[in-house]
Amino acid sequence: MAVGYRFWFGICHLWYTLHTTMPKKYYRIVSRNGAIRRARIFAGLTSEEMSKRIGLSRPMLSSIENGAGTTVKTAAKIASCLSKTLEELFEVLDTR
């Protein structure tokens, strides 16, 4: 799975700041403009099927598709299920 430099830089920066001075509430990993829903539909999966494959509830998957923040672990599961890179589906936001 090829992941771009910018994404990993963002993740490393996020990890560093979370473990030094920046509170976790200042960063969110969110869907990139509905990319998850489009990729899921293109893959021919319903939200129920995909949520079972990755071990999330359907309402939680829907929330993530609609822009709720998620963890790196869950983002990786979603990207893997859809055969996409993390960078294609997610972005790291600084919410300060």
Secondary structure, DSSP 8 states (H G I E B T S, - for coil): ----HHHHHHHHHHHHHHTTT--GGGEEEEESTTHHHHHHHHTT--HHHHHHHHT--HHHHHHHHTT--B-HHHHHHHHHHTT--HHHHEEEEE--
